[in-house]
Amino acid sequence: MSIVYVLGAGASHASVGTPLGPDLVWNYHEDCFQLSELFGDAAIETGPSFDNYRKFLVLMEKEFPELSGIVEKWDNKGINIYNLPTLQKRHYVDELLQLLQFKQDSQSMTLVRQLTFQHIVGSGMVGTNDLYERFKADVLAKIPNGEVSIVSFNFDSYLNEAPPGVTFDYLLDFHWREPNRLHYCSSPVAIPLIKLNGSFDWGICSQAGHLNLLHYFLRGDFYRHAKCNITSCQGVLEPLVILPYTDPSSKLSKLWAVAEEHLAKAERVIIIGYSFPPYDNKVTELFQRCLRSGTKLEIVDKKLLEDKDEAGAKTRLRIKYRALLPGVKIYEDHISVRGFEDFLLNGKRRKGKLD
């Protein structure tokens, strides 16, 4: 049986504590406070880890008059700004990027890009990675070679080939690899990990386009002064990632083609923590093209935290996915609203109508 796991931000949030959409960048100061203590930024309000955060607040105050005063609050209280103003959807990073793209404000887009990296990397460094390790050991390792692949929309590198466990193939030709990544394996025995939005540990050289496979875990300030590791190059490195409303890199076009091939052949597709946000029309169209009426679709979400009515939460998810993927049969028995951890604990014991 051909199986494709689809991973969204909810999977990394459950395993490591990385921020979800509404919290992205906005909660950087709170999520990364402990990290700042670990690495010695004693002056929280003015330390280098928070320079970009203040610039972000200045940008938000400029773009949204209703947020007037947040910079002064930060300057006076620093880390104690925990009680942020009530945010509207248009204040979220995805909506902000659309606005900045429309204004062609590349400098501000670079700022948001840097803070997104710092937030995701920083928040994950103070958490554990238990669920991804269990996913590797208890799920992926027990599927025969060649029968499973992963399509991921996450920038982070917390699901990786570090031992113990399975190896992954990112299906890209790297010009340089970090020596510590000895277990990276581009071969038929490795599980394809198809990261359609790129990855923070993929550094691309702005001078010659060299692709560097970096360490699994990077400091939030890594890309401030990062250089290409090709000796004859030494160009500036940037993370190869696609943020909402930004143009995709030609380096990743191959991965979209491979993902389409894997999804079209899949007999079973398990979506964990991905919600098909409105700005990801390209993703929705990809799934609509690939999934067939006979594809066994399973949804793993954590709607039970928002809706204590489990049956109602499942019904609403089924209605949503029937509208998104009208050609695919979706059964409530194959919808879990208890999250990634419950899926790992109890997924094997569930029996659905298509089994």
C-alpha positions in Angstrom: 0.0 0.0 0.0 1.3 3.5 -0.9 0.9 5.9 2.0 1.5 9.6 2.2 1.6 11.5 5.4 0.9 15.3 5.1 2.4 17.4 7.9 1.3 21.0 8.7 2.2 23.4 11.5 0.0 21.6 14.0 2.3 18.6 13.9 5.4 20.6 14.8 3.4 22.6 17.4 2.4 19.4 19.1 5.9 17.9 19.0 8.1 20.9 19.7 5.9 23.8 20.6 6.6 25.9 17.5 4.0 28.8 17.0 0.8 28.4 15.1 -0.4 31.1 12.6 -2.1 33.7 15.0 0.9 33.6 17.4 3.7 33.6 14.7 6.0 36.6 15.3 3.6 38.3 17.7 4.4 35.9 20.6 8.2 35.8 19.8 9.1 37.8 22.9 7.2 35.4 25.2 8.1 32.1 23.5 11.9 33.0 23.2 12.4 34.6 26.6 13.7 31.4 28.1 16.0 30.9 25.1 17.4 34.5 25.6 18.2 33.5 29.2 20.0 30.4 28.1 22.2 32.2 25.7 22.9 35.2 27.8 20.8 38.1 26.6 20.5 39.6 30.0 19.1 43.0 28.7 15.9 41.6 27.4 14.4 44.9 26.3 17.5 45.9 24.2 19.3 42.6 23.6 20.2 41.6 20.1 17.6 38.8 20.0 14.8 41.3 20.3 16.0 44.0 17.9 13.9 42.6 15.1 10.9 42.3 17.3 10.9 46.0 18.1 11.2 46.8 14.4 8.2 44.5 13.8 6.2 46.5 16.4 7.2 49.7 14.7 6.0 48.3 11.3 2.7 47.2 12.8 2.0 50.5 14.4 2.8 52.2 11.1 0.5 49.9 9.1 -2.4 49.7 11.6 -3.4 52.9 13.5 -5.5 50.8 15.9 -2.3 49.4 17.3 -0.9 52.8 18.2 1.1 52.7 21.4 2.5 49.1 21.3 6.1 50.4 20.6 5.9 52.7 23.6 4.6 49.8 25.7 7.5 47.7 24.6 10.1 50.4 25.3 8.7 50.9 28.8 8.0 47.3 29.8 10.0 45.0 27.4 9.3 41.4 28.1 6.3 42.3 30.3 4.3 43.3 27.2 2.7 39.9 27.4 -0.8 41.3 27.4 -0.8 42.3 23.7 -3.7 44.1 22.2 -6.6 42.1 20.8 -5.5 41.1 17.3 -7.6 40.8 14.2 -7.1 38.4 11.4 -5.6 41.2 9.3 -2.8 41.6 11.9 -1.6 38.0 11.4 1.7 37.4 9.6 0.0 35.8 6.5 -2.3 38.8 6.0 0.6 41.2 6.7 2.7 39.6 4.0 0.0 40.0 1.5 -0.2 43.7 2.3 3.6 44.1 2.1 3.7 42.2 -1.2 1.0 44.6 -2.6 3.1 47.6 -1.5 6.3 46.0 -2.8 7.9 46.7 0.5 10.8 44.2 0.2 12.6 45.5 3.3 9.7 44.9 5.6 9.1 41.5 4.0 12.7 40.6 4.8 12.2 41.7 8.4 9.1 39.5 8.8 11.0 36.6 7.1 13.9 36.9 9.6 11.5 37.1 12.6 9.6 34.1 11.4 12.8 32.1 11.3 13.9 33.4 14.7 10.6 32.6 16.3 10.2 29.1 14.9 13.8 28.1 15.6 13.9 29.8 19.1 10.6 28.4 20.4 11.6 24.8 19.3 15.0 25.0 21.0 13.4 25.2 24.5 10.9 22.3 23.9 11.1 18.6 23.5 10.7 16.7 20.2 9.0 13.6 21.6 6.2 13.2 19.1 8.3 13.3 16.0 10.7 10.8 17.5 7.8 8.5 18.3 6.4 9.1 14.8 9.7 7.9 13.3 10.0 4.8 15.6 6.4 3.7 16.0 5.0 4.5 12.6 7.5 5.2 9.8 10.0 2.5 10.8 7.3 -0.2 10.6 6.2 0.5 7.1 8.1 -1.5 4.3 10.6 0.4 2.2 9.2 2.2 -0.8 5.6 2.3 0.6 5.6 5.6 2.5 6.5 9.2 1.8 5.9 12.6 3.6 4.7 15.9 2.2 5.5 18.6 4.7 4.6 22.3 4.7 6.8 23.1 7.7 9.9 25.3 7.6 11.4 23.7 10.7 13.8 20.8 10.7 12.6 19.0 13.9 11.6 16.0 11.8 15.0 14.9 10.5 17.3 11.9 10.0 19.2 12.2 13.3 19.6 8.7 14.9 17.9 6.7 16.1 15.4 5.9 13.5 14.7 6.1 9.8 16.5 8.1 7.2 15.1 10.7 4.9 15.7 11.9 1.3 14.9 15.5 0.6 15.1 14.9 -3.1 17.4 17.8 -3.7 20.9 18.0 -5.0 23.0 19.7 -2.2 26.3 21.3 -3.2 27.5 21.1 0.4 26.5 19.1 3.5 27.1 19.8 7.1 29.6 17.1 8.3 27.4 16.2 11.3 24.7 15.1 8.9 26.3 11.8 8.3 23.0 10.0 8.4 21.4 12.0 5.5 20.7 9.4 2.8 19.7 10.1 -0.7 18.8 6.6 -1.8 15.8 4.2 -2.4 15.9 3.0 1.2 15.4 6.5 2.6 11.9 7.9 3.1 11.1 10.8 0.7 10.5 13.9 2.9 9.1 16.4 0.4 9.1 19.9 1.9 7.1 22.0 -0.5 7.7 25.3 1.3 11.4 24.7 1.8 13.3 24.4 5.1 15.3 26.6 7.4 18.3 24.2 7.3 18.5 24.6 3.5 20.7 27.6 3.0 20.8 29.0 -0.6 23.7 31.1 -1.7 22.6 34.5 -3.1 25.7 34.7 -5.3 25.7 31.3 -7.2 22.6 29.5 -6.0 24.6 26.8 -4.2 22.4 24.7 -1.9 23.8 24.0 1.6 22.4 21.3 3.9 23.1 22.9 7.3 22.9 21.5 10.8 19.5 20.3 12.0 19.3 23.0 14.7 20.3 26.6 14.0 20.5 29.6 16.3 18.0 32.3 15.6 20.8 34.7 14.6 22.5 32.1 12.2 21.6 33.9 9.0 22.8 37.3 10.1 26.3 36.6 8.9 26.1 33.1 7.2 28.3 32.5 4.2 28.2 29.8 1.6 30.3 26.8 2.5 31.7 26.3 -1.0 35.3 27.4 -0.6 35.4 29.2 -4.0 32.2 31.1 -3.3 31.6 32.6 0.1 28.4 34.3 -1.0 25.7 35.2 1.5 23.4 32.4 2.7 19.6 32.8 3.0 17.1 30.2 4.1 15.3 28.5 1.2 11.7 28.9 2.3 8.5 30.2 0.8 6.4 32.4 3.0 2.7 33.1 2.2 2.3 35.6 -0.7 5.9 35.3 -1.7 7.1 33.9 -5.0 8.3 30.3 -5.0 11.9 29.4 -5.8 12.7 27.5 -8.9 14.8 25.2 -6.7 11.5 23.8 -5.3 9.6 23.3 -8.5 10.9 19.8 -8.7 9.5 19.0 -5.3 6.0 20.1 -6.3 6.1 17.7 -9.3 7.3 14.8 -7.1 4.6 15.6 -4.5 2.0 15.4 -7.2 3.3 12.1 -8.4 3.2 10.6 -4.8 -0.2 11.9 -4.0 -1.7 10.7 -7.3 -0.4 7.1 -6.5 -1.3 7.1 -2.8 -3.9 4.6 -1.6 -3.9 6.2 1.8 -3.3 9.9 2.7 -3.1 11.0 6.4 -3.2 14.8 7.0 -1.8 15.8 10.4 -2.1 19.4 11.6 -2.6 21.1 8.2 -5.7 23.2 7.7 -5.6 24.3 4.0 -5.5 28.0 4.7 -7.1 30.3 2.1 -3.8 31.7 0.9 -2.6 28.2 0.0 -4.8 27.9 -3.2 -1.9 26.1 -4.9 -1.9 23.4 -2.3 -5.7 22.9 -2.5 -5.5 22.6 -6.3 -2.7 20.1 -5.9 -4.8 17.8 -3.7 -7.9 18.3 -5.9 -5.9 17.1 -8.9 -4.3 14.2 -7.2 -6.7 12.5 -4.8 -9.2 10.0 -6.3 -12.6 8.8 -5.1 -10.9 5.6 -3.9 -8.2 7.4 -1.9 -8.5 6.6 1.8 -8.3 10.0 3.5 -7.7 10.4 7.2 -7.6 13.7 9.1 -5.8 14.3 12.4 -6.6 17.7 14.0 -7.0 19.1 17.5 -10.4 20.7 17.1 -11.4 19.1 20.4 -9.6 21.9 22.3 -11.8 24.5 20.6 -15.0 22.4 20.5 -15.8 20.1 23.4 -18.5 18.4 21.2 -16.4 15.7 19.6 -19.1 14.5 17.2 -19.8 18.1 16.2 -16.2 18.8 15.6 -15.8 15.8 13.4 -18.9 16.7 11.4 -17.6 20.2 10.8 -14.3 18.9 9.6 -16.0 16.4 7.3 -18.1 19.3 5.8 -15.0 21.4 5.3 -13.1 18.6 3.5 -16.0 17.6 1.4 -16.1 21.2 0.1 -12.3 21.2 -0.4 -12.1 17.8 -2.0 -15.5 17.0 -3.5 -14.3 13.9 -5.3 -13.0 12.1 -2.2 -15.0 10.1 0.2 -14.5 11.3 3.8 -15.8 9.2 6.7 -16.1 10.5 10.3 -14.5 7.3 11.4 -11.3 8.5 9.7 -11.4 11.9 11.4 -9.6 12.5 14.7 -10.0 15.7 16.6 -7.8 14.7 19.5 -4.5 15.7 17.9 -1.1 14.2 16.9 -0.3 12.6 20.3 -3.6 10.7 20.4 -3.0 9.5 16.9 0.3 8.0 17.8 -1.1 6.4 21.0 -4.4 5.1 19.6 -4.3 5.3 15.8 -3.5 1.7 15.3 -6.5 0.6 17.3 -9.0 2.6 15.4 -11.0 0.7 12.8 -12.8 2.7 10.1 -15.4 1.8 7.5 -12.8 1.6 4.7 -10.5 -0.9 6.5 
